[in-house]
Amino acid sequence: MGIPVPGETALITAGVVASRGKLQIEIVVALAAAAAILGDNVGFALGRKVGRRVLSAPGPLYRHRIRVLRVGEPFFDRHGPKAVFLGRWVTGLRITAAWLAGANRMRWPVFLFWNALGGIAWASSVGLLAYFLGHTAEQYLKASGLIALGAVVLAGGTLWLVLRLRRERAEDVVEDATAGPGPRTSE
């Protein structure tokens, strides 16, 4: 989330193009690693500078955002290096690990080392896999793209429904609490 570019898609595409001889895979991997490292360092700096303010600001999902800070700091103290390194291969974590590490006060030298190591390993593994699989990787990308789109739509619809039901339940509880006793009737 440092510099918002679809890194994995671009890397897979460049790896496939390199397998056809139109790019050099060494340059593709080097550029992807450099971009990943740089982008995450920007994300880390943003998280360090404004992350805590954004997460603790009043507004929607306030309790959940505060919980991210409350749980995040001890998590990054214990597992920060693993999260930064392994987060490269986990979709949700890939785009949030850097700024969460910054917001949760992970030390920058530790972040820098594990981020660089993860960026190089990620770019090498994904780029070379796409390079060696070539056309097969392209077909996989197309198929998984449609599957991922369907999953995102399904997850979004489910989340919307759950939030709507929770809101309605909360409104019912507030309405019941403020209604008081019903009208009195004389016997």
Backbone as a printed PyTorch tensor [residue, N CA C, xyz], in Angstrom:
tensor([[[  0.8210,  -1.1950,   0.0000],
         [  0.0000,   0.0000,   0.0000],
         [  0.8650,   1.2600,   0.0000]],

        [[  2.1570,   1.0900,  -0.2440],
         [  3.0000,   2.2610,  -0.3700],
         [  2.6890,   2.9760,  -1.6660]],

        [[  2.9730,   2.3350,  -2.7620],
         [  2.6580,   2.8660,  -4.0840],
         [  1.6890,   1.8660,  -4.7040]],

        [[  0.4080,   2.2210,  -4.8610],
         [ -0.6030,   1.2380,  -5.2640],
         [ -0.4990,   0.8130,  -6.7240]],

        [[  0.1960,  -0.2790,  -6.9440],
         [  0.3330,  -0.8640,  -8.2700],
         [  0.0790,  -2.3600,  -8.1040]],

        [[ -0.6170,  -2.9880,  -9.0210],
         [ -0.8700,  -4.4360,  -8.8990],
         [  0.4140,  -5.2300,  -9.1580]],

        [[  1.2800,  -5.2890,  -8.1620],
         [  2.6160,  -5.8600,  -8.3030],
         [  2.6420,  -7.3010,  -8.7540]],

        [[  1.8470,  -8.1530,  -8.1410],
         [  1.9070,  -9.5680,  -8.4910],
         [  1.4260,  -9.8100,  -9.9230]],

        [[  0.3680,  -9.1450, -10.3130],
         [ -0.1290,  -9.2970, -11.6780],
         [  0.9050,  -8.8210, -12.6850]],

        [[  1.5170,  -7.6740, -12.3940],
         [  2.5510,  -7.1450, -13.2940],
         [  3.7480,  -8.0780, -13.3570]],

        [[  4.1450,  -8.6410, -12.2170],
         [  5.2960,  -9.5480, -12.1860],
         [  5.0080, -10.8350, -12.9540]],

        [[  3.8470, -11.3950, -12.7680],
         [  3.4930, -12.6250, -13.4980],
         [  3.4400, -12.3410, -14.9960]],

        [[  2.8250, -11.2330, -15.3540],
         [  2.7450, -10.8730, -16.7770],
         [  4.1390, -10.6780, -17.3650]],

        [[  4.9970,  -9.9560, -16.6520],
         [  6.3650,  -9.7270, -17.1390],
         [  7.1430, -11.0340, -17.2120]],

        [[  6.9270, -11.9450, -16.2550],
         [  7.5860, -13.2550, -16.2970],
         [  7.1670, -14.0620, -17.5080]],

        [[  5.8760, -14.0170, -17.8360],
         [  5.3720, -14.7200, -19.0260],
         [  5.9570, -14.0890, -20.2920]],

        [[  5.9810, -12.7550, -20.3590],
         [  6.5500, -12.0550, -21.5170],
         [  8.0380, -12.3900, -21.6500]],

        [[  8.7390, -12.4790, -20.5370],
         [ 10.1630, -12.8500, -20.5690],
         [ 10.3430, -14.2770, -21.0740]],

        [[  9.4060, -15.1530, -20.7530],
         [  9.5210, -16.5370, -21.2370],
         [  9.4000, -16.6120, -22.7520]],

        [[  8.8140, -15.5860, -23.3580],
         [  8.6920, -15.5220, -24.8210],
         [  9.8750, -14.7930, -25.4530]],

        [[ 10.8540, -14.4020, -24.6200],
         [ 12.0600, -13.7660, -25.1330],
         [ 11.9630, -12.2740, -25.3600]],

        [[ 10.9080, -11.6420, -24.8910],
         [ 10.7280, -10.2110, -25.1370],
         [ 11.2760,  -9.3450, -23.9980]],

        [[ 11.5550,  -9.9360, -22.8450],
         [ 12.1690,  -9.2480, -21.7110],
         [ 13.2240, -10.1740, -21.1130]],

        [[ 14.1500,  -9.6050, -20.3560],
         [ 15.1400, -10.4200, -19.6540],
         [ 14.6320, -10.6810, -18.2400]],

        [[ 14.5410, -11.9470, -17.8590],
         [ 13.9590, -12.3060, -16.5720],
         [ 14.7660, -11.7250, -15.4060]],

        [[ 16.0850, -11.5970, -15.5760],
         [ 16.9110, -11.0320, -14.5000],
         [ 16.4880,  -9.5900, -14.1970]],

        [[ 16.2400,  -8.8300, -15.2530],
         [ 15.8260,  -7.4290, -15.0750],
         [ 14.4140,  -7.3650, -14.4950]],

        [[ 13.5350,  -8.2520, -14.9440],
         [ 12.1620,  -8.2950, -14.4280],
         [ 12.1890,  -8.5390, -12.9230]],

        [[ 12.9550,  -9.5420, -12.4790],
         [ 13.0150,  -9.8810, -11.0540],
         [ 13.6410,  -8.7340, -10.2580]],

        [[ 14.7180,  -8.1610, -10.7750],
         [ 15.3890,  -7.0560, -10.0660],
         [ 14.4580,  -5.8460,  -9.9120]],

        [[ 13.7600,  -5.4850, -10.9840],
         [ 12.8360,  -4.3450, -10.9120],
         [ 11.6650,  -4.6270,  -9.9720]],

        [[ 11.1450,  -5.8320, -10.0300],
         [ 10.0240,  -6.1950,  -9.1570],
         [ 10.4560,  -6.1640,  -7.6890]],

        [[ 11.6390,  -6.6930,  -7.3940],
         [ 12.1410,  -6.6770,  -6.0170],
         [ 12.3450,  -5.2420,  -5.5400]],

        [[ 12.9680,  -4.4230,  -6.3720],
         [ 13.2170,  -3.0260,  -5.9960],
         [ 11.9090,  -2.2790,  -5.7730]],

        [[ 10.9400,  -2.4830,  -6.6610],
         [  9.6430,  -1.8040,  -6.5250],
         [  8.9150,  -2.2670,  -5.2630]],

        [[  8.9720,  -3.5660,  -4.9780],
         [  8.3110,  -4.0920,  -3.7830],
         [  8.9450,  -3.5220,  -2.5160]],

        [[ 10.2570,  -3.4900,  -2.4860],
         [ 10.9650,  -2.9700,  -1.3110],
         [ 10.6850,  -1.4810,  -1.1380]],

        [[ 10.8020,  -0.7330,  -2.2040],
         [ 10.5620,   0.7080,  -2.1410],
         [  9.1110,   1.0130,  -1.7510]],

        [[  8.1780,   0.3430,  -2.4020],
         [  6.7620,   0.5670,  -2.1060],
         [  6.4190,   0.2770,  -0.6600]],

        [[  6.9460,  -0.8150,  -0.1280],
         [  6.6540,  -1.1480,   1.2620],
         [  7.3370,  -0.1970,   2.2350]],

        [[  8.4900,   0.3320,   1.8760],
         [  9.1330,   1.3150,   2.7490],
         [  8.3330,   2.6160,   2.7860]],

        [[  7.7480,   2.9940,   1.6600],
         [  6.8560,   4.1590,   1.6450],
         [  5.6280,   3.8630,   2.5100]],

        [[  5.0580,   2.6670,   2.3660],
         [  3.9170,   2.2700,   3.1860],
         [  4.2600,   2.2540,   4.6700]],

        [[  5.4430,   1.7570,   5.0160],
         [  5.8980,   1.7390,   6.4050],
         [  5.9900,   3.1670,   6.9470]],

        [[  6.6020,   4.0620,   6.1620],
         [  6.7610,   5.4600,   6.5910],
         [  5.4000,   6.1260,   6.7880]],

        [[  4.4570,   5.8690,   5.8850],
         [  3.1070,   6.4240,   6.0370],
         [  2.4260,   5.8590,   7.2790]],

        [[  2.5780,   4.5630,   7.4890],
         [  2.0070,   3.9450,   8.6830],
         [  2.6020,   4.5160,   9.9500]],

        [[  3.9000,   4.7490,   9.9420],
         [  4.5780,   5.3150,  11.1130],
         [  4.1130,   6.7430,  11.3640]],

        [[  3.9530,   7.5230,  10.2810],
         [  3.6310,   8.9460,  10.4080],
         [  2.1560,   9.1860,  10.7500]],

        [[  1.2330,   8.5270,  10.0520],
         [ -0.1990,   8.8280,  10.2340],
         [ -1.0520,   7.6120,  10.5900]],

        [[ -0.4660,   6.4190,  10.6020],
         [ -1.2600,   5.2060,  10.8180],
         [ -2.0220,   5.1800,  12.1200]],

        [[ -1.3560,   5.5290,  13.2200],
         [ -2.0160,   5.5040,  14.5260],
         [ -3.1480,   6.5340,  14.5800]],

        [[ -2.9220,   7.7140,  14.0080],
         [ -3.9790,   8.7420,  14.0020],
         [ -5.1910,   8.2790,  13.2080]],

        [[ -4.9420,   7.6590,  12.0530],
         [ -6.0490,   7.1870,  11.2060],
         [ -6.8080,   6.0690,  11.9190]],

        [[ -6.0790,   5.1280,  12.5130],
         [ -6.7380,   4.0070,  13.1670],
         [ -7.4750,   4.4130,  14.4440]],

        [[ -7.0200,   5.4500,  15.1310],
         [ -7.6660,   5.8370,  16.3900],
         [ -8.6460,   7.0040,  16.2330]],

        [[ -8.8540,   7.4830,  15.0180],
         [ -9.7960,   8.5880,  14.7900],
         [-11.2320,   8.1000,  14.9720]],

        [[-12.0880,   8.9350,  15.5620],
         [-13.4970,   8.5550,  15.7000],
         [-14.1220,   8.3450,  14.3160]],

        [[-15.0960,   7.4930,  14.2690],
         [-15.7850,   7.2680,  13.0070],
         [-16.1870,   5.8190,  12.8410]],

        [[-16.5280,   5.4480,  11.6090],
         [-16.9740,   4.0780,  11.3360],
         [-15.9090,   3.0510,  11.7240]],

        [[-16.3550,   1.9510,  12.2590],
         [-15.5050,   0.8250,  12.6470],
         [-14.4500,   1.2030,  13.6830]],

        [[-14.7320,   2.1980,  14.4970],
         [-13.7730,   2.6890,  15.4970],
         [-13.2660,   1.5630,  16.4030]],

        [[-14.1800,   0.7630,  16.9500],
         [-13.7710,  -0.3260,  17.8630],
         [-12.8370,  -1.3050,  17.1780]],

        [[-13.1030,  -1.6130,  15.9240],
         [-12.2610,  -2.5630,  15.1890],
         [-10.8880,  -1.9660,  14.9120]],

        [[-10.8490,  -0.6840,  14.5850],
         [ -9.5730,  -0.0270,  14.3100],
         [ -8.7210,   0.0680,  15.5700]],

        [[ -9.3470,   0.3570,  16.7140],
         [ -8.6150,   0.4080,  17.9810],
         [ -8.0710,  -0.9740,  18.3220]],

        [[ -8.8590,  -1.9930,  18.0340],
         [ -8.4040,  -3.3700,  18.2840],
         [ -7.1760,  -3.7010,  17.4400]],

        [[ -7.1130,  -3.1880,  16.2150],
         [ -5.9290,  -3.4020,  15.3700],
         [ -4.6840,  -2.8850,  16.0860]],

        [[ -4.7990,  -1.7400,  16.7290],
         [ -3.6590,  -1.1880,  17.4660],
         [ -3.3680,  -2.0000,  18.7230]],

        [[ -4.4090,  -2.3420,  19.4610],
         [ -4.2370,  -3.0650,  20.7150],
         [ -3.6240,  -4.4470,  20.4910]],

        [[ -4.0690,  -5.1350,  19.4610],
         [ -3.5690,  -6.4750,  19.1620],
         [ -2.2980,  -6.3940,  18.3130]],

        [[ -2.2210,  -5.3860,  17.4740],
         [ -1.1190,  -5.2930,  16.5190],
         [  0.2400,  -5.0870,  17.1420]],

        [[  0.3330,  -4.2510,  18.1640],
         [  1.6370,  -3.9580,  18.7400],
         [  2.3020,  -5.1980,  19.3280]],

        [[  1.6260,  -5.9670,  20.1860],
         [  2.2730,  -7.1870,  20.6850],
         [  2.5290,  -8.2080,  19.5710]],

        [[  1.6180,  -8.2420,  18.5880],
         [  1.8220,  -9.1660,  17.4620],
         [  3.1020,  -8.8160,  16.7120]],

        [[  3.2810,  -7.5430,  16.3790],
         [  4.4790,  -7.1480,  15.6390],
         [  5.7340,  -7.2520,  16.4960]],

        [[  5.6030,  -7.1250,  17.8280],
         [  6.7600,  -7.3580,  18.7020],
         [  7.2280,  -8.8030,  18.6050]],

        [[  6.2860,  -9.7320,  18.5930],
         [  6.6240, -11.1610,  18.5690],
         [  6.8330, -11.7080,  17.1680]],

        [[  5.9780, -11.3130,  16.2220],
         [  5.9650, -11.9590,  14.9020],
         [  6.2130, -11.0120,  13.7400]],

        [[  6.6130,  -9.7860,  14.0060],
         [  6.7900,  -8.7940,  12.9480],
         [  7.6580,  -9.2500,  11.7880]],

        [[  8.8780,  -9.7540,  12.0530],
         [  9.7210, -10.1890,  10.9370],
         [  9.0650, -11.2670,  10.0720]],

        [[  8.4160, -12.2460,  10.7230],
         [  7.7420, -13.3090,   9.9530],
         [  6.5880, -12.7360,   9.1430]],

        [[  5.8150, -11.8290,   9.7510],
         [  4.6630, -11.2450,   9.0520],
         [  5.1120, -10.4370,   7.8450]],

        [[  6.1840,  -9.6600,   7.9990],
         [  6.6780,  -8.8410,   6.8900],
         [  7.2350,  -9.7360,   5.7860]],

        [[  8.0060, -10.7590,   6.1480],
         [  8.5980, -11.6480,   5.1460],
         [  7.5400, -12.5160,   4.4710]],

        [[  6.7590, -13.2440,   5.2500],
         [  5.7810, -14.1840,   4.6860],
         [  4.5570, -13.4830,   4.1140]],

        [[  4.3060, -12.2510,   4.5580],
         [  3.1610, -11.4970,   4.0570],
         [  3.2030, -11.2620,   2.5610]],

        [[  4.3800, -11.3530,   1.9690],
         [  4.5070, -11.1810,   0.5160],
         [  3.6600, -12.1870,  -0.2550]],

        [[  3.4650, -13.3610,   0.3060],
         [  2.7540, -14.4160,  -0.4140],
         [  1.3060, -14.5490,   0.0420]],

        [[  0.8510, -13.6970,   0.9570],
         [ -0.5230, -13.7620,   1.4780],
         [ -1.2590, -12.5070,   1.0140]],

        [[ -2.3200, -12.6860,   0.2580],
         [ -2.9840, -11.5770,  -0.4070],
         [ -3.3550, -10.4220,   0.5180]],

        [[ -4.1060, -10.6460,   1.5450],
         [ -4.5080,  -9.5470,   2.4190],
         [ -3.3460,  -8.9150,   3.1590]],

        [[ -2.4240,  -9.7390,   3.5900],
         [ -1.2670,  -9.2540,   4.3370],
         [ -0.2820,  -8.5300,   3.4340]],

        [[ -0.1900,  -8.9370,   2.1890],
         [  0.7550,  -8.3080,   1.2510],
         [  0.5130,  -6.8030,   1.1540]],

        [[ -0.7450,  -6.3850,   1.1430],
         [ -1.0310,  -4.9610,   0.9530],
         [ -1.1260,  -4.1850,   2.2550]],

        [[ -1.1220,  -4.8670,   3.4110],
         [ -1.2700,  -4.1500,   4.6690],
         [ -0.0980,  -4.2890,   5.6220]],

        [[  0.7490,  -5.2880,   5.4520],
         [  1.8100,  -5.5530,   6.4340],
         [  2.7290,  -4.3580,   6.6470]],

        [[  3.1070,  -3.6730,   5.5930],
         [  4.0700,  -2.5730,   5.7220],
         [  3.5020,  -1.4190,   6.5430]],

        [[  2.3160,  -0.9450,   6.1970],
         [  1.8000,   0.1970,   6.9470],
         [  1.3550,  -0.1930,   8.3430]],

        [[  0.9090,  -1.4500,   8.5450],
         [  0.5880,  -1.9020,   9.8950],
         [  1.8540,  -2.0200,  10.7440]],

        [[  2.9570,  -2.4570,  10.1290],
         [  4.2300,  -2.5180,  10.8470],
         [  4.6460,  -1.1180,  11.2890]],

        [[  4.4700,  -0.1400,  10.4240],
         [  4.7840,   1.2410,  10.7820],
         [  3.8690,   1.7750,  11.8680]],

        [[  2.5720,   1.5580,  11.7150],
         [  1.5990,   2.0530,  12.6890],
         [  1.7890,   1.3910,  14.0520]],

        [[  2.2430,   0.1470,  14.0590],
         [  2.4320,  -0.5870,  15.3110],
         [  3.8570,  -0.4960,  15.8470]],

        [[  4.6160,   0.4640,  15.3310],
         [  5.9290,   0.8310,  15.8660],
         [  7.0070,  -0.2490,  15.7490]],

        [[  6.9340,  -1.0700,  14.6960],
         [  8.0240,  -2.0080,  14.4560],
         [  9.2820,  -1.1880,  14.1680]],

        [[ 10.4060,  -1.6450,  14.6490],
         [ 11.6510,  -0.9080,  14.4240],
         [ 12.0030,  -0.9550,  12.9380]],

        [[ 12.3770,   0.2130,  12.3560],
         [ 12.6340,   0.3030,  10.9270],
         [ 13.7980,  -0.5750,  10.4580]],

        [[ 14.9420,  -0.6710,  11.1590],
         [ 16.0100,  -1.5470,  10.6590],
         [ 15.5680,  -3.0050,  10.5430]],

        [[ 14.7700,  -3.4640,  11.5020],
         [ 14.2540,  -4.8380,  11.4420],
         [ 13.3030,  -4.9700,  10.2610]],

        [[ 12.3960,  -3.9930,  10.1170],
         [ 11.4690,  -4.0030,   8.9860],
         [ 12.2320,  -3.9910,   7.6630]],

        [[ 13.2130,  -3.1160,   7.5450],
         [ 13.9760,  -2.9740,   6.3060],
         [ 14.6270,  -4.2950,   5.9020]],

        [[ 15.2580,  -4.9700,   6.8390],
         [ 15.9330,  -6.2300,   6.5240],
         [ 14.9370,  -7.2830,   6.0410]],

        [[ 13.8770,  -7.5140,   6.8280],
         [ 12.9210,  -8.5720,   6.4740],
         [ 12.0920,  -8.2130,   5.2530]],

        [[ 11.8140,  -6.9300,   5.0680],
         [ 11.0990,  -6.4790,   3.8830],
         [ 11.9580,  -6.7000,   2.6370]],

        [[ 13.2330,  -6.3340,   2.7180],
         [ 14.1250,  -6.5250,   1.5640],
         [ 14.2860,  -8.0050,   1.2490]],

        [[ 14.5050,  -8.8080,   2.2840],
         [ 14.6510, -10.2470,   2.0610],
         [ 13.3710, -10.8360,   1.4600]],

        [[ 12.2300, -10.4260,   1.9910],
         [ 10.9480, -10.9050,   1.4670],
         [ 10.6980, -10.4250,   0.0480]],

        [[ 11.0220,  -9.1620,  -0.2380],
         [ 10.8280,  -8.6280,  -1.5870],
         [ 11.6670,  -9.3600,  -2.6260]],

        [[ 12.9050,  -9.6450,  -2.2740],
         [ 13.7940, -10.3660,  -3.2020],
         [ 13.3050, -11.7970,  -3.3930]],

        [[ 12.9580, -12.4710,  -2.2950],
         [ 12.4780, -13.8620,  -2.3920],
         [ 11.1600, -13.9350,  -3.1570]],

        [[ 10.2560, -12.9860,  -2.8930],
         [  8.9550, -12.9740,  -3.5770],
         [  9.1360, -12.7310,  -5.0690]],

        [[  9.8970, -11.7060,  -5.4190],
         [ 10.1020, -11.3860,  -6.8400],
         [ 10.7710, -12.5400,  -7.5620]],

        [[ 11.7360, -13.1730,  -6.9190],
         [ 12.4350, -14.3030,  -7.5440],
         [ 11.4990, -15.4880,  -7.7270]],

        [[ 10.7630, -15.8510,  -6.6680],
         [  9.9160, -17.0400,  -6.7620],
         [  8.7570, -16.8450,  -7.7370]],

        [[  8.0470, -15.7430,  -7.6260],
         [  6.8840, -15.5130,  -8.4950],
         [  7.3390, -15.2560,  -9.9300]],

        [[  8.3630, -14.4260, -10.1000],
         [  8.8630, -14.1190, -11.4450],
         [  9.3970, -15.3450, -12.1670]],

        [[ 10.1970, -16.1490, -11.4640],
         [ 10.7650, -17.3490, -12.1020],
         [  9.7040, -18.4110, -12.3500]],

        [[  8.7450, -18.5130, -11.4520],
         [  7.6510, -19.4620, -11.6700],
         [  6.8780, -19.0940, -12.9340]],

        [[  6.5480, -17.8180, -13.0800],
         [  5.8410, -17.3650, -14.2810],
         [  6.7110, -17.5590, -15.5120]],

        [[  8.0080, -17.3300, -15.3850],
         [  8.9470, -17.4880, -16.5060],
         [  9.0000, -18.9440, -16.9690]],

        [[  9.1350, -19.8620, -16.0130],
         [  9.2730, -21.2660, -16.3910],
         [  7.9520, -21.9080, -16.7890]],

        [[  6.8520, -21.4060, -16.2490],
         [  5.5530, -21.9470, -16.6450],
         [  5.0280, -21.2910, -17.9220]],

        [[  5.4940, -20.0900, -18.2040],
         [  5.1520, -19.4030, -19.4470],
         [  3.6690, -19.3300, -19.7110]],

        [[  3.2550, -19.9030, -20.8280],
         [  1.8700, -19.8490, -21.2740],
         [  0.9230, -20.4790, -20.2510]],

        [[  1.3650, -21.5330, -19.5880],
         [  0.5360, -22.1730, -18.5610],
         [  0.2100, -21.1850, -17.4530]],

        [[  1.1950, -20.3720, -17.0420],
         [  0.9630, -19.3590, -16.0100],
         [ -0.0590, -18.3440, -16.4850]],

        [[ -0.0020, -17.9850, -17.7450],
         [ -0.9470, -17.0190, -18.3030],
         [ -2.3740, -17.5640, -18.2160]],

        [[ -2.5390, -18.8390, -18.5800],
         [ -3.8690, -19.4490, -18.5050],
         [ -4.3490, -19.5270, -17.0520]],

        [[ -3.4400, -19.8730, -16.1440],
         [ -3.7830, -19.9400, -14.7200],
         [ -4.2240, -18.5670, -14.2330]],

        [[ -3.4950, -17.5420, -14.6380],
         [ -3.8050, -16.1780, -14.2290],
         [ -5.2060, -15.7850, -14.6960]],

        [[ -5.5430, -16.1130, -15.9300],
         [ -6.8740, -15.7850, -16.4410],
         [ -7.9530, -16.5210, -15.6590]],

        [[ -7.7340, -17.8180, -15.4200],
         [ -8.7240, -18.6180, -14.6970],
         [ -8.8520, -18.1490, -13.2550]],

        [[ -7.7340, -17.9400, -12.5990],
         [ -7.7910, -17.5360, -11.1920],
         [ -8.3380, -16.1250, -11.0710]],

        [[ -8.1410, -15.2940, -12.0720],
         [ -8.6910, -13.9450, -12.0440],
         [-10.2100, -13.9670, -12.0030]],

        [[-10.8300, -14.8260, -12.8000],
         [-12.2870, -14.9410, -12.7980],
         [-12.7870, -15.5410, -11.4920]],

        [[-12.0670, -16.5350, -10.9910],
         [-12.4420, -17.1560,  -9.7230],
         [-12.3130, -16.1320,  -8.5960]],

        [[-11.2140, -15.3850,  -8.6010],
         [-11.0020, -14.3670,  -7.5680],
         [-12.0840, -13.2900,  -7.6400]],

        [[-12.4590, -12.8790,  -8.8330],
         [-13.5150, -11.8890,  -8.9870],
         [-14.8210, -12.4040,  -8.3850]],

        [[-15.1540, -13.6470,  -8.6840],
         [-16.3610, -14.2520,  -8.1190],
         [-16.2980, -14.3200,  -6.5960]],

        [[-15.1370, -14.6830,  -6.0650],
         [-14.9640, -14.7630,  -4.6100],
         [-15.1020, -13.3920,  -3.9630]],

        [[-14.5480, -12.3640,  -4.5990],
         [-14.6430, -11.0080,  -4.0600],
         [-16.0950, -10.5460,  -4.0560]],

        [[-16.8210, -10.7930,  -5.1300],
         [-18.2280, -10.3990,  -5.1980],
         [-19.0350, -11.1400,  -4.1280]],

        [[-18.8060, -12.4320,  -3.9890],
         [-19.5090, -13.2290,  -2.9840],
         [-19.1730, -12.7450,  -1.5790]],

        [[-17.8940, -12.5130,  -1.3000],
         [-17.4740, -12.0340,   0.0240],
         [-18.0510, -10.6510,   0.3090]],

        [[-18.0270,  -9.7780,  -0.6760],
         [-18.5810,  -8.4360,  -0.5010],
         [-20.0710,  -8.4760,  -0.2130]],

        [[-20.8030,  -9.2970,  -0.9410],
         [-22.2350,  -9.4350,  -0.7050],
         [-22.5350,  -9.9990,   0.6710]],

        [[-21.7570, -10.9790,   1.0830],
         [-21.9320, -11.5740,   2.4080],
         [-21.6380, -10.5560,   3.4960]],

        [[-20.5480,  -9.8180,   3.3450],
         [-20.1890,  -8.7900,   4.3220],
         [-21.2790,  -7.7270,   4.4120]],

        [[-21.7930,  -7.2820,   3.2790],
         [-22.8610,  -6.2910,   3.2670],
         [-24.0770,  -6.8100,   4.0280]],

        [[-24.4520,  -8.0620,   3.7680],
         [-25.6200,  -8.6520,   4.4200],
         [-25.4100,  -8.7580,   5.9340]],

        [[-24.2380,  -9.2290,   6.3520],
         [-23.9440,  -9.3630,   7.7820],
         [-23.9890,  -8.0020,   8.4700]],

        [[-23.3660,  -6.9980,   7.8690],
         [-23.3670,  -5.6540,   8.4650],
         [-24.7800,  -5.0820,   8.5330]],

        [[-25.5590,  -5.3170,   7.5120],
         [-26.9390,  -4.8200,   7.4950],
         [-27.7630,  -5.4740,   8.6050]],

        [[-27.6070,  -6.7980,   8.7620],
         [-28.3510,  -7.5010,   9.8120],
         [-27.9140,  -7.0380,  11.1960]],

        [[-26.6200,  -6.8160,  11.3930],
         [-26.1250,  -6.3170,  12.6830],
         [-26.6950,  -4.9340,  12.9850]],

        [[-26.7110,  -4.0570,  11.9750],
         [-27.2340,  -2.7130,  12.1660],
         [-28.7120,  -2.7630,  12.5360]],

        [[-29.4690,  -3.6070,  11.8450],
         [-30.8900,  -3.7190,  12.1470],
         [-31.1050,  -4.2440,  13.5590]],

        [[-30.2940,  -5.2270,  13.9710],
         [-30.4050,  -5.7680,  15.3190],
         [-30.0710,  -4.6980,  16.3540]],

        [[-29.0140,  -3.9240,  16.0990],
         [-28.6210,  -2.8510,  17.0240],
         [-29.7200,  -1.7970,  17.1140]],

        [[-30.3470,  -1.4540,  15.9970],
         [-31.4340,  -0.4750,  16.0070],
         [-32.6210,  -1.0020,  16.8030]],

        [[-32.8920,  -2.3060,  16.6730],
         [-33.9920,  -2.9070,  17.4410],
         [-33.7040,  -2.8450,  18.9350]],

        [[-32.4620,  -3.1100,  19.3370],
         [-32.0980,  -3.0720,  20.7510],
         [-32.2450,  -1.6560,  21.2860]],

        [[-31.7750,  -0.6660,  20.5480],
         [-31.9050,   0.7250,  20.9770],
         [-33.3680,   1.1190,  21.0630]],

        [[-34.1590,   0.7150,  20.0900],
         [-35.5920,   1.0350,  20.0780],
         [-36.2830,   0.4110,  21.2710]],

        [[-35.9590,  -0.8500,  21.5870],
         [-36.5720,  -1.5200,  22.7420],
         [-36.1620,  -0.8410,  24.0450]],

        [[-34.9260,  -0.4080,  24.1370],
         [-34.4320,   0.2130,  25.3730],
         [-35.0390,   1.5960,  25.5950]],

        [[-35.2960,   2.3260,  24.5280],
         [-35.8310,   3.6780,  24.6780],
         [-37.3480,   3.7290,  24.6950]],

        [[-38.0140,   2.6460,  24.3410],
         [-39.4660,   2.6470,  24.2620],
         [-40.1240,   2.7090,  25.6400]],

        [[-39.4800,   2.0950,  26.6280],
         [-40.0870,   2.1090,  27.9710],
         [-41.2980,   1.1860,  28.0090]],

        [[-42.0280,   1.2440,  29.1330],
         [-43.2200,   0.3800,  29.2300],
         [-44.3290,   0.8490,  28.2930]],

        [[-45.1500,  -0.0700,  27.9210],
         [-46.2480,   0.2250,  26.9960],
         [-47.3110,   1.0920,  27.6480]],

        [[-48.3100,   1.5110,  26.8980],
         [-49.3810,   2.3550,  27.4480],
         [-50.1700,   1.5890,  28.4970]],

        [[-50.6330,   2.3170,  29.5240],
         [-51.4220,   1.6940,  30.6050],
         [-52.8830,   1.6320,  30.1770]],

        [[-53.4720,   0.5780,  30.5530],
         [-54.9170,   0.4550,  30.2870],
         [-55.6530,   0.3780,  31.6190]],

        [[-56.8320,   0.9240,  31.6840],
         [-57.6090,   0.8520,  32.9150],
         [-58.4530,  -0.3960,  32.8740]],

        [[-58.5390,  -0.9950,  34.0070],
         [-59.3030,  -2.2230,  34.0640],
         [-60.6850,  -2.0210,  34.5270]]])
